[in-house]
């Protein structure tokens, strides 16, 4: 249940941030080049929205296997060894998330205590920068899900994007479609 809610929330927020950033940049470009004016806060808001999108996207990327991995050596290992190596990698990744979350928590606490605001907007800096903590907690959550799947034997490693395999699949699909269209066209010509 929690995983399903997190999935939909992540996807929605990432989509909203991407659309929002696109609109903000469009407005800024039109204001600057058409009207020779602009808003100072748009650049700062876009920068923070991109930070939120990247850090939320990192955890989402673990979930859907969108990260690019160099796995040439890992693929040579047996599935059991690959699982063990992946579990070690997840443990190190969780340690990194823990260190970064701890540091972010301390940073956010100090910024909150001082009462800093963003430079171009009257908005608490600790809220805008809270993605440092939230993003790494979500990443740790996704890594724990991966660790559980490794432990149960449902997977033998990280799911990573394989752009070469995807390109070859796409090429094969195009060829199959062309052949199907060619055979359909030939049959009609004979009739």
C-alpha positions in Angstrom: 0.0 0.0 0.0 2.7 2.5 1.0 4.8 1.5 -2.1 1.7 2.1 -4.4 1.0 5.5 -2.8 4.7 6.4 -3.1 4.8 5.3 -6.7 1.9 7.5 -7.8 3.0 10.4 -5.7 6.5 10.3 -7.1 5.3 10.1 -10.7 2.8 12.9 -10.2 5.2 15.3 -8.5 7.9 14.6 -11.1 5.5 15.2 -13.9 4.2 18.4 -12.3 7.7 19.7 -11.7 8.7 19.0 -15.3 5.6 20.8 -16.7 6.0 23.7 -14.2 9.7 24.1 -15.1 8.9 24.1 -18.8 6.2 26.8 -18.4 8.5 28.9 -16.1 11.3 28.9 -18.6 9.0 29.7 -21.5 7.5 32.7 -19.6 11.0 33.9 -18.7 12.3 33.6 -22.3 9.2 35.4 -23.7 9.5 38.2 -21.0 13.2 38.6 -21.6 13.4 38.5 -25.4 10.0 40.0 -26.3 9.3 42.5 -23.6 12.9 43.1 -22.4 11.8 42.4 -18.8 11.7 39.5 -16.5 11.1 38.1 -13.1 14.1 37.4 -10.8 12.2 34.8 -8.9 11.6 32.6 -11.9 15.2 31.6 -12.2 15.4 30.7 -8.5 12.1 28.7 -8.6 13.2 26.8 -11.7 16.6 26.0 -10.1 14.8 24.6 -7.0 12.2 22.7 -9.1 15.0 21.1 -11.0 16.7 20.0 -7.8 13.5 18.5 -6.6 13.0 16.7 -9.9 16.5 15.3 -10.0 16.4 14.0 -6.4 12.9 12.5 -6.7 13.9 11.1 -10.1 16.9 9.3 -8.6 14.7 7.2 -6.4 12.1 6.7 -9.2 15.0 5.7 -11.5 15.9 2.8 -9.1 12.3 1.7 -9.1 11.9 1.6 -12.9 15.5 0.7 -13.9 16.2 4.0 -15.6 19.7 4.4 -14.3 22.5 3.6 -16.7 24.9 1.0 -15.3 28.3 -0.4 -16.3 27.6 -4.0 -15.8 29.9 -5.7 -18.3 31.8 -7.5 -15.5 28.7 -8.1 -13.4 27.0 -10.0 -16.3 29.9 -12.5 -16.3 29.1 -13.6 -12.8 26.8 -16.4 -11.9 23.3 -15.4 -10.7 24.1 -16.3 -7.1 27.3 -14.3 -7.1 25.6 -11.4 -8.9 23.0 -11.3 -6.2 25.6 -11.2 -3.5 27.6 -8.5 -5.2 24.3 -6.5 -5.7 23.5 -6.9 -2.0 26.9 -5.5 -1.1 26.4 -2.6 -3.5 22.9 -1.9 -2.0 24.5 -1.8 1.5 27.1 0.7 0.4 24.4 2.8 -1.3 22.3 2.7 1.8 25.3 3.9 3.8 25.8 6.8 1.4 22.1 7.7 1.7 22.4 7.5 5.5 25.4 9.9 5.5 23.8 12.3 3.1 20.4 12.3 5.0 22.2 12.9 8.3 24.1 15.8 6.8 21.0 17.2 5.2 19.1 16.9 8.5 21.8 18.9 10.3 22.0 21.5 7.5 18.2 21.9 7.4 18.1 22.3 11.2 20.7 25.1 11.1 19.0 26.9 8.2 15.6 26.6 10.1 17.2 27.9 13.3 18.8 30.9 11.6 15.5 31.6 9.7 17.0 32.1 6.2 14.9 32.8 3.2 15.5 32.3 -0.5 17.3 35.2 -2.2 14.6 36.2 -4.7 11.5 34.9 -2.9 10.1 35.3 0.6 10.1 31.6 1.3 11.8 29.6 4.0 15.1 28.2 2.7 14.8 25.1 4.8 11.5 24.1 3.0 13.0 24.6 -0.4 16.1 22.7 0.5 14.3 19.9 2.3 14.5 17.8 -0.9 18.0 17.0 0.2 16.6 15.0 3.1 13.4 13.8 1.4 15.2 12.7 -1.8 17.7 10.5 0.0 15.1 9.0 2.3 13.1 8.0 -0.8 16.2 6.7 -2.4 16.9 4.6 0.7 13.3 3.3 0.6 13.8 2.2 -3.1 17.1 0.6 -2.2 15.5 -1.3 0.7 12.9 -2.6 -1.7 15.6 -3.8 -4.0 17.5 -5.4 -1.1 14.3 -7.3 -0.1 13.8 -8.4 -3.7 17.4 -9.6 -3.8 17.0 -11.4 -0.5 13.8 -13.2 -1.7 15.5 -14.1 -5.0 13.1 -12.2 -7.1 16.0 -10.4 -8.8 19.7 -10.9 -9.1 20.8 -7.3 -9.4 20.0 -3.7 -10.1 17.7 -3.1 -13.0 19.6 -0.7 -15.3 18.8 0.8 -18.6 20.4 -1.0 -21.5 20.3 1.5 -24.3 22.0 -0.8 -26.8 19.5 -3.6 -26.3 16.6 -1.2 -26.5 18.0 0.3 -29.7 18.3 -3.2 -31.2 14.8 -4.1 -30.1 13.5 -0.9 -31.7 15.3 -1.7 -34.9 13.9 -5.2 -35.0 10.4 -3.9 -34.4 10.8 -1.4 -37.3 12.1 -4.2 -39.6 9.2 -6.5 -38.7 6.7 -3.7 -39.3 8.3 -2.9 -42.7 8.2 -6.6 -43.7 4.6 -6.9 -42.6 3.7 -3.7 -44.5 5.6 -5.0 -47.6 3.9 -8.4 -47.5 0.5 -6.7 -47.2 1.3 -4.4 -50.0 2.5 -7.3 -52.3 -0.7 -9.3 -51.6 -2.9 -6.3 -52.6 -0.9 -5.7 -55.7 -1.4 -9.3 -56.9 -5.2 -9.1 -56.5 
